[in-house]
Amino acid sequence: MNGYFNERYILYFDAHYGKHVRSFVELKSGLNSHRIGGPRPIDEKKLDFQAAFLEVGMGNERSWIKFRAGRHELEYGSGRLIDVREGPNVRLSFDGFKVKVGVGSWQVDGFAVRPDLDKPGIFNNAPNHAVGFWGVYAVRPLTKTITLDAYYLGLDRKTAAFNRGVGQEVRHTIGARLSRPIAQTKPGLDFDYEALWQFGTFGSGNIQAWTVASETGYRFPNVPLKPRFSTKADISSGDDPRSNTLGTFNPLFPKGNYFGVLATAGPGPINFIDVHPHAEATLPHGVTLSVDWIVQWRESLRDGVYSVPGFLIIPAGKSNARFVGHRPGTEVRWQANRHLWFQADYGVFYAGKFVKESQPGRNLNYWALWSGYKF
């Protein structure tokens, strides 16, 4: 058993100087106690800037442009590719430049940044010069309820590790997403569908990778408990080291709690096929309850299993099994008032045939208690 205690504090200042100039500063402090082996970079950051940028803009409600320089949070779409890394105690930020443009129904962001290297001390974070990240992300409504996201993302990692080996990775991602929000006043269908293609170079070889993700749900807001039922079905490509082309999908900078309650443990969304049913209900006094069950397989039998951040945790070779495992989970959240909330999570990862044949496999129990205050 490895139990530990996390604390997180965030304070921000947002100042506007007339209509065209703005400065934004957000301080973060993440503290970790009692973890066996000490805190990881995602557990502790005593004090630093989560965001600190200067923004200059011009235009009107119909057409406008804003330029930002400094440290930023990046969060787009469902968080499958670019997120603030919610789940771990220390959120992710980036240093560089960002341009936001609004033209008619389109909102387009362009950026060129490097991810922050989180160090445990005070105001000692620095950009990771071994990783470059750039892209263009565009969003517009297609109808009153359906939104289109389209994007190009570029990644340059001087040292990238996959099942086949280590080398420089230059990867380009082109994708699109269609989404419809969860019904609020009358019964309705919601969905989130996304597909993308990745290409580039890895060492002296090429990259050809892909993923398709879907979530389809239905909510009944006008009946007791306002239940919602949904199912996710996802697939991402794995590698075949017999070829000169790397086939492993890279999720870039995904949200930390990609699979819900198992925020930082268990296999991640690389070389995988999963089915993920989910049910939630709204109870009296601001309490919500949700349960889910994730079943996961390998897409390629010649590639290994990776963590959510993308580290190889079980290499291929010892087992030809496809089944990785399954994990039920539940979450209870109480919104006590507009400022204070409490949350309890519990999940179990049951090791499948691949895990048991590749290493001494065992089931993993995970539980967490959360509390937050926002003012």
Secondary structure, DSSP 8 states (H G I E B T S, - for coil): ----EEEEEEEEEEEEETTTEEEEEEEEEEEEES-TT---TTT-EEEEEEEEEEEEEEE-SSEEEEEEEEEE----TTSSSB----SSSS---EEEEEEEEEETTEEEEEEEEEEEE--SSBS--EE-TTEEEEEEEEEEESSSS-EEEEEEEEEEEEEEEETTEEEEEEEEEEEEEEEE---SSS-EEEEEEEEEEEEEEETTEEEEEEEEEEEEEEE-TTSTT--EEEEEEEEE----TTSSEE------B--TTTTTT--SSSB-SSSEEEEEEEEEEEETTTEEEEEEEEEEE-S-TTS-EEBTTS-EEE-SSS----EEEEEEEEEEEEE-SSSEEEEEEEEEEEE-HHHHHHS----EEEEEEEEEE--
